[in-house]
Amino acid sequence: MESSQCLAAMAGELIECPALVPHSLSSAGRALSSLGDAYCAYSWLRLGLEAAIQYAYYVLQGVGWEEALQRIARRSKGAASFTATMIKMLRGVHGSRRRWILRVYLGLGEWLHPSISVHRVGGRIILDEELVREVLDAISYVCCLTGSCVSLDTARSCGLEKTRRLLLRHASSGKEG
């Protein structure tokens, strides 16, 4: 399945996550399909990934979403509503998975800042299909940790390998989500 189709499928399935996550996925899909704008798509994907991580960070701590929004509002005053430290502090997530999520997050950021990757292409942001697939896998994986999962069929057809493994593990242990 191509990136824009995966974005649409995931946006329709991740309805338990905050509205910002599926909205970001839909917007990234529109940026790719109608505009062919990789930079805009990367920006929306980053917003979706940060929102999913932020959501999981609080939910896995046992904080309700309304209380989480209040905490986000307080943190926003200091321009720290999201930090990469949230990835490192995701409760119940194995260290190798936290490192993977951080690597994906930093890889996405590489195209949104004046990094060597952007300088080498003269500012012409190119779409890295593998990076998009990794970002979608990370968003899906993080949302699945909170109980909002894509279907196994979507995970398979979009190549969301880590999400697929998590879903299979949940299915074999009888867990919901």
SULZI-V421928 format. One record per residue. N is the residue number from 1. PHI is phi in whole degrees, -180 to 180 (* if undefined). NEAR is the number of other ideal C-beta (glycine too) atoms within 10 Angstrom. Layout:
<<N	PHI	NEAR> <N	PHI	NEAR>>
//
This chain:
<<1	*	14> <2	-81	11> <3	-53	20> <4	-65	17> <5	-69	14> <6	-65	24> <7	-60	30> <8	-65	18> <9	-62	21> <10	-66	28> <11	-60	19> <12	-77	13> <13	-100	20> <14	-91	23> <15	-80	10> <16	-82	15> <17	-75	27> <18	-55	19> <19	-56	9> <20	-62	15> <21	-68	27> <22	-63	24> <23	-63	15> <24	-63	25> <25	-66	29> <26	-62	17> <27	-66	19> <28	-64	30> <29	-62	22> <30	-65	17> <31	-62	21> <32	-77	22> <33	-76	15> <34	-94	9> <35	-101	11> <36	65	10> <37	-95	16> <38	-66	19> <39	-62	17> <40	-63	16> <41	-62	26> <42	-61	24> <43	-63	19> <44	-66	22> <45	-64	29> <46	-64	19> <47	-60	18> <48	-64	29> <49	-65	24> <50	-63	22> <51	-65	23> <52	-65	28> <53	-65	24> <54	-58	23> <55	-61	23> <56	-64	25> <57	-54	23> <58	-80	19> <59	-62	19> <60	-69	16> <61	-88	14> <62	85	8> <63	-89	14> <64	-68	10> <65	-65	14> <66	-64	7> <67	-64	12> <68	-62	17> <69	-63	14> <70	-66	12> <71	-66	15> <72	-63	18> <73	-61	10> <74	-64	11> <75	-67	14> <76	-64	11> <77	-61	8> <78	-100	7> <79	57	8> <80	-131	12> <81	-67	15> <82	-140	20> <83	-137	15> <84	-63	14> <85	-61	10> <86	-59	18> <87	-65	26> <88	-66	13> <89	-108	13> <90	-67	18> <91	-68	11> <92	76	9> <93	-104	18> <94	-59	9> <95	-55	8> <96	-66	8> <97	-73	18> <98	-63	14> <99	-65	12> <100	-63	18> <101	-60	28> <102	-63	16> <103	-62	13> <104	-65	23> <105	-61	21> <106	-68	12> <107	-63	16> <108	-68	21> <109	-63	14> <110	-60	15> <111	-90	22> <112	-108	14> <113	-129	8> <114	-75	8> <115	-84	12> <116	-63	8> <117	-61	14> <118	-72	17> <119	-63	9> <120	-65	9> <121	-99	11> <122	64	6> <123	84	9> <124	-85	9> <125	-67	17> <126	-106	12> <127	-85	15> <128	-100	17> <129	-57	11> <130	-64	9> <131	-64	18> <132	-59	23> <133	-62	18> <134	-63	22> <135	-64	25> <136	-63	28> <137	-63	24> <138	-65	28> <139	-61	30> <140	-63	30> <141	-61	27> <142	-64	27> <143	-64	29> <144	-64	24> <145	-61	22> <146	-96	20> <147	101	13> <148	-105	22> <149	-111	22> <150	-77	27> <151	-74	12> <152	-63	15> <153	-63	11> <154	-65	23> <155	-59	28> <156	-67	15> <157	-70	14> <158	-93	24> <159	74	16> <160	-86	26> <161	-63	14> <162	-69	18> <163	-66	26> <164	-59	20> <165	-63	12> <166	-63	21> <167	-63	23> <168	-65	12> <169	-63	10> <170	-63	16> <171	-65	12> <172	-73	8> <173	-96	7> <174	84	6> <175	-75	11> <176	-81	7> <177	93	14>>
//
